[in-house]
């Protein structure tokens, strides 16, 4: 999604969200990630303005008052935290770990294949299809990508063939390199 993303060309509009829109976004994020209820005021404070960055291809990015990018989504899809937010709050998403051999492919934007999730050195958290997950690497501390599962964990184990997780945001892609929003 952000492989060839350039903030100079892609950003079409930046607005402060109305309080009613901001409340709806907070509720949607809480509904999607109910386990972060005690941290929601740190991540999306009620009293601070929330910036909505509209981009081409129906991408919407949420930024806080200081311009830090927090969440993104495409069309009416699920809200996905940015990697910078995942590095601050690593418990936001379920974790999928790839083996060492898959790291360079994931960092170049490739989708995560089932054999990369089932081999020795890889681990999976049980999730359903279309779940937002953080992609970890064997032997590394921080997430290297955010993905959207194409199959449930049990199906990945059973088939062990094809794409298991779509890579939607990874280290050094356009969103990672995007400057703070003014």
Buried (B, 14 or more C-beta within 10 A) or exposed (E): BBBEBEBEEBBEEBEEBEEEEBBEBBEBBBEBBEEBEEBBEEBBBEEEBBBBBBBEEEBBBBBBEEBBBBBBBBEEBBBBBBBEBBBBBBEBBBBBBBBEEBBEBBBEBBBBBBBBBBBEBBEBEEBEEEBBBBBBBBEEEEBBBBBBBBBBBEBBBEEBEEBBBBBBBBBEBBBBEBEEBE
